[in-house]
Amino acid sequence: MEQTDAELIAAARQGDPASFEPLVKKYQGRIFATARRYARRESEVEDIVQEVFIKAFQKLDGFRGEAPFEHWLMRLAVRTCYDFLRGHQRNRETAFTELTEPESDWLDRFVVEPDHASENADAARELVEKVLTRLSPPARLVITLLEIEEKSVKEIAVLTGWSVALVKVRAFRARAEMKKILTLMTKDKYM
Amino acid sequence: MNVNELQAKLIAAARKHPPGEQVPYAFEKRIMSHLSGRPVPDIWALWCRPLWQAALSCIAITVVCGFWAYSSRPTTDNSDNFSQDFEAAVFAPMSEHIEDSW
C-alpha cells in the first residue's frame, strides 16, 4: 500500500532519508515548472529544484502539518526562486538585447492590428520573457504570480511571506515598471 | 501604440504557455545522493565544540589575569610601613582625644 505524505515525512524525520524519495518523485514536476518561470537555463532550473528539496529535507522539522505538504513545499520553492532572482540581479541589465526579427514582426503586426497579433506566437512568448527578465526581482515575482499564474493577493502573501499591503504596493510598482520597460522597448520604433 | 493593450497581450501570451513539468531522467536520485552524502549532525559534537571553546577562553583569561596581577605587584616589600600607616590613620582621632584628656 502506498504511504501517505504524512507517513513518509514522519519516517524521514526519524532518520530515514530514503522515505523522502517518494516525496521528491511526487512533487518534482511542479517544482520544475515553478523554477522554469524564473530561470531560463535548464542547469539553473535544476540547481533551484535541488536547493528546494535539500532545504525541504533540512527544514522538515519545521513542517507542522497544518497545511498540505505541497503548499509548504511551494512556499519554499517560491522563496528559493526569489532568492535566485535576487542573486542574479546583475544579469537583467545585460540580458536585454535588441529585438529579434520575429519579435519585431510580431510588434509590427500588433501595431497595425492588435486583435490579430497572436498570443500563441513564439515571438510573443520570447518578447514577454525578455520583458520579465528586465524586471526587478520583486516585480518579476509579483507579475508572475499575480498576472500570469492568476493567484490572489492573499495567496501571494502566503507564498512569499510578505504582508497583503506589501504585495499590493509591489504589484502596483511592478505594473508601472513593466509599462516603463515596454515603453522603452517600443519608443524608438513606434513613438 | 497602446502600451496597456500590449502589456495585456503579452501577459496573455505568457499565460498560454505555462512551463512544462518534465523532469530530467533520475533526477530524484541526484537529490537523494546529495541528502545521503550529507553528514548527519551530531548533537553532542555540536554542544561540545562551543563548550570547549568557552572553557579554553576562560583558562586563557585566568592565565592573563594571574600574570597581570603577579607582574603589577609592588617590587619593594613595604607591607610593615603600610600596616603602621594604616593603624596610625585609624587611631589618629582616638590618640588626639587621649592626648587632650591628659
Interface residues (C-beta under 8 A of the other chain):
Chain A: G15 P17 A18 F20 E21 V24 K25 Q28 G29 R30 F32 A33 R36 R37 E42 E46 V49 Q50 F53 I54 F57 F110 V111 P114 A117 E119 N120 A121 A124 R125 L127 V128 E129 V131 L132 I143 E147 I148 E150 R175 M178 K179 L182 T183 T186 Y190 M191
Chain B: M1 N2 V3 N4 E5 L6 Q7 K9 L10 I11 A12 A13 A14 R15 K16 H17 P18 P19 G20 E21 Q22 V23 P24 F27 E28 R30 I31 M32 H34 L35 S36 V40
